[in-house]
Amino acid sequence: MSTSYFFRVNLAMTISQFIKKLSTTFAGTAFVALSGITAAQAISITPTSNGNDLVNEILGSGITIPPDSINYIGTGGASGIFTDGLLSGIGIDSGIILTTGTATDAKGPNSSDKKTTDNKLPGDSDLDGLILEEQTTFDATILEFDFESEGGDLYFNYVFASEEYVEWTNSKFNDVFGFFLNGTNIALIPGTSTPVAINTVNGGKPLGTDASNPEFFNNNDPSEGGPFFDIEYDGFTNLFTAQALGLSAGTHHIRLAIADAGDAFLDSAVFIQANSFSDMPTNTPTGMPTDTPTGMLTDTPTGMLTDTPTGMLTDTPTGMLTDMATDMATDMPTGILTDMATDMPTDMPTGILGSQSPEDVPEPSVLIGLFIVGFAGSLLKRKINKV
């Protein structure tokens, strides 16, 4: 047989083996990355009813609080200090949680559509004023204290969450919360005088029907396609900022309160960001409730179109074309594996983690394989002509 025949056979085997290894490496890399994300630790909560500890956790700059003014009302297990909130998708990494039930029940995954703890406590008269007259509140948890603002303003960041989403949306059974500054609630939908509540921020019932301010709502209901976030509550708001501007000099009083409404069932919670209780706006994370539900659809495809092709079409072919032309049998695997290990595990997972499933991952390797086969065919033709 001719020398050209053996060359064609060896070249075909080399390309076939390389494509198989390339596909396996590509899929394996992405699978490990995806597995790492799903296995990440979610929100962690340390229960406490110590008012001083709770206030100190949220206290920021420009605010002075007399320690003897701090008062906590509620059970020991209804509140706590949390960390790793960003991993659960609520947009706040750390801070305090006040609930109508048990604080540790906030941990995901969302395994129940109706998580409930009846603390057998009374409600709160301020909160009663935010719901229908025929309703009353139960299981109130309240953190209140005096403060002075050096700059004359007040800001703090929070997220409201509830098990009453989505089933009890647009009904009279709505858990309630409020931040009462000198008796006036400042937990309001941005740019309005409307209190943040289940009936004012939601995705509708059923989801997509008669929604109110849905752009501020994150669905996590197992009965409505979820869960989508590693947290127990069936829905929660975006990251909001409570604020009051131009406060008079001297001491002011605030009550951070939450309660069940109508009955003592189905828990709700409010998360308040650490160090955000300040006289100036706090730099919030490029928020997950603000950016993530959007970011999963907007930012991720950007990563796919920007980062992935960069790694695949710019860097990888460079390694392939340079090394293949020099010495395909020796350098090509080195060049390709070196560039892939550098660019594709770094750039590609960034682009695809939010939107692609493991079934989609091998597709880029097929494209690279087709590119290699075409290039190798051209190289083979040139080699054969020389022979």
N, C-alpha and C positions, 0 to 999 in steps of 0.2 A: 504494500500500500504506500501511497505517496506521503511525503512529509506534511503536505498541506492537510491531508485527511486527519493525521494525528493531532495537528495543531487545532483543527476545528473541533475535534472531540474534546480535547483538554480545555479549550476555551469555553465550550458550552457547559462542561461540568463545573468549571470554576464559577461562571456566572450563576448557574443554577444553585450551587452551594451558597454563594454569597447572598443571593436574593432570599433564600430560605433563612439564613442567619440574620439578615437585616430585618426581615419581617418579625422574627421571633424576638430580636432585641428591642425593636420599636414597640411591639405590643407589650412586652414584659416591663419595659420602662414606664409606660403610661399606666399599666395596671398597678404597679407598685405605688406610683404617685397617687392614683385614685384611691387605692386602699388606705394609704396614709391619711388622706383627708377624712374618710369616713370613720377612721379609728381614733381621730383626734379627741382629746378630752374636752368635754363640754363644760357648761357653767358649774361652778362649785360654790356652795352656800354654807356659811357658818352661822347657825341660829344664835341670836342674842336679843335680849330685851333691855340691855343696858343703854339708856338714852344717851349718855355721854359718849359711848363708843360709836353709836349710830351717827350722832351729830358730828363728831370729829372726823368721821369717814367722808362726809360730804362737804365739810367746811373748806372754803377756798380763800382767796386773797381779798383784803379790804373789808372783811366782816369780823366783827367782835361779838362773841356770845357769852353772856354771864353763865358759868356752869350751873349756878343754883336756880336758873330759870328753866332748865331742861326737864321735861315731863314726858314719860312714855306710858301709854294706856294700851293694854292688849296682853295676850298670852305670850309666854316666853318663846314659843315655837312659831309665832306668826310673823316674825321679822328676822332679819339677819344681814350679814355682810357677804357680798358675792364677788367672785373673781371669774375670769375667763368667759365673760358674757359675749364677747365678740365671736367666740367659737360656736356659740349657740345661735348667733344671728340677730341678737337684739340691738346691736349698735352701741352698747355701752360695755366696756371691758370690766369695770369694777365699780362698786358703790354699795348702796343699801337697798333692801327689798322690804316692802311693807305689804302684807297680804290679809285677806279675809279668812284664811285657813292656815295652812302649814307652809312655811317658807321653803323647806327642802323639797316640797312637792313640785317646785318649779323645774327641777332637773328633768331633762329629756331622757329617752325619747318620749314622744307623746303617745302614751299607751292607753289613755282613757279619754273618752269624750265628755266626761262629767266628773272630774276630780273634785272631791268635796271633803272638807273638815268642818264640822259644826263646833265652834269654840264655846258656844253657849254664853256669849257675851252680848250686852246691849249694843244698840247702834249709836249714832251721833246726831245731835240736833242740827248742826251746820249742814251735814250731808242730807238730812231729811228735807232741807230746803231746796235741794237740787233735783228732787224726784217728784213724781206725781203726789198730790195731796193725800190720796187714799193709801199710799204706800208708806212703809216705815223701814228703817235700816236695822241690821243685826251684825254682830261680830266685827265691830269697829276696831281698827288699829290706828292709833294716833301718836305722832311724834310732834311735840310743840315746844317752842322756846322763844326767848327774846333775842334781839340782835340790833346792832348798829352798823350802818353802812358808811364807810369813809368817803366814798364817791357819791353817795346819795342815790345809787341805783341797786337793783338786785336782779340776778340771773341765776338759774340753775336748770339742768337738763334732765329729762325723764322719759320713760316709756311706760305706757299703760297696757296691761295684758289681762285676758280673762278667758275662763272656761265657758262663759255664756255666749261667746262667738261660736258658731254662726247661728245656732239653733234659736237663740232668744233675741236676735237682732230685730229691731222694730216691734218689740213687745213692751209691756209695762214692767216686766221683770228684768231690770237692768242694774247690775252692781254699779256702785258710784264711788268716785274719789274726788278730792278737792284740795287745793292749797290755799288756805284762808289767811291772807295777809291783812292784819287789822280787821278781820271779819269779812273780807271780800275775796272771792275765789279768783285766783290768777292762773288756774290750769285751763287755758283757753286755746281753741283752734287758732293757729297763726293768722293774724290780721283781722280777727273777729272778736266778738264778745260772747261767743258760744262756748259753753263748757265742753271739754273733751269727755266723751262718754260712749258707751256701746252704740247708742242710737244716733250719735252725731258723727262717729268715725267708724265706718264698717264697709264691707263689700257687698252688703245686701243679703236678703234671704228669699230664696236660695241665692247662692253667690252670683252676683251680677244683676240681681233684680232689686230695684228700689234702694240702691246704695247711697250712702252719705259720705262725702269726702273720701272716696275709695283710694285716692292717690296717697293717703296717709295710712292706709291699712295693709297689714300683712296677714294673709290667711295661713293657718297652720292646722286646720280642722281635718281629722281623719275621715269625716263624713263628706268632705268637700274636696277630695283629691289629695289631701295631705297625709302625713305631716311633711313639711318642707324644711323645718328648722328643728334643731335639737333642743327643744324646750317643751314643757308639758302643756302650756296654755294653747287653746285652739285658735287664738288670734291675738295680735298686738299692734299698737300704733307705731308709726315712725318715731324717731328721736325728736322730741319737742323741747322748746325752751320756755320755761315760765319766767316772766320778767315784770319788774315794776320800776318805772323811771321817775326821777325827781322826788324821791322820798324826802320828807322833812327831816331836819336834824333831830337827833335823839333816838330813843328806843322804840322799836317796832316789835310786833308779836306775829308769829306765823304758826299755823297748825297744818301739818301734813297728815291727811286723814283718808281712810278707805274703808268701805263697809259693803256687806251683802245688802241687797235691796229686795223687799217683798217677801223674802224667806232667807234662811241661813244656808242655802245650798248653792253649789257651783262656785268655786273660788275665783278670786281676781287678785291682781297684784299691781303695784307700781314700783318701778326700778328708778332710782335716782343716782345720777353719775357722781362718782367720787370727786371731791375737790372742786365741784362746779358751783357750789353755793357761794357766790362771789359778787363783788360790786362791778364786775366787768364781764363781758362774754367769755366763756371758756372755749378754748380750741377743742372742738369735738372730733372724734375719729371721722375719717371720711366715711361716714356712717354706714353701717350695714342696713339698718332699716331704711335709711335714706337712699343709699347707693346700691345695696345688695339686691333687693328685689328687682330694681332697675338694672343694677350692675350685672346681674346674672344674665340678662338679656341684651344689655347694651355693651358693657365693658368686655365681657368674655369673647363675643364674636370679634371685637376689635383685636383682642389678643390672638385669636385664631388667624385673622387676616394679616396682622402686623408681625407678630413674633414667629409664628410657625413657618410661613413662607420664607422669612428671613433666614431661619436656621436651615430650612430644607433647600431652598433654591439658590441662596447666596453662598453660605458657608460650606454646606456639604458638597455641592458639585465642585467647588473649588478644590477641596481635598481629593475628590474623585478624579477630576480631570487632570490635575497635576500628577498625582501618583500613578494613576492608571497608565497614562501615556509613557511614564518613565519605566515602570516595571510592574505590570499588572499582577503577576503571580505573587510578588513579594510585597510591594508597597501598597497595592490597592486596598487590601483589607485593613492595613495599618492606617492609611489616610482616611478611609471612610469611618472606621471605628473610632479614630481619634476625634474627628470633627463631630461625629454624631454624639459621642459621649459629652463633648463640650457644649455643642449648640442645641441638639435636639432634646436631651433630657432637661436642659435649662429653659430654652425658649418654648418648646412645644407644650409641655405640661401647663405652663403659665397660660397659654392660649386656650387649652381644651378642657381643663378641669371643670369649669363651670357648666359646660353645655354638652360635652360628648360623653357617650356611654362607652364601656369597654369594647362593645361590638363595633363602634365606629373607628376606634384607634388605629387598626392596621391599615386603613385606607391610604395614608400618606406613604407607607412603605411600598404599596403596590405601585404608586406613581413613580417612586424612586426606582423601583425594579424595572418598570417600563422604560424609564430614561436610560438606565444602565444597559438594557438589552439593545435599545436603539443605538447607543454609543458603541457598544461592543460589536454590533453588526457592522457598523462603519469601519471600526478598527480591524475586524476580521477580513472585510473585503480588501482593505489596503494591504494586509499581511499576505493574503492569498495571492493577490496580484504580484507582489514582490516575489513570492515563491514560484 
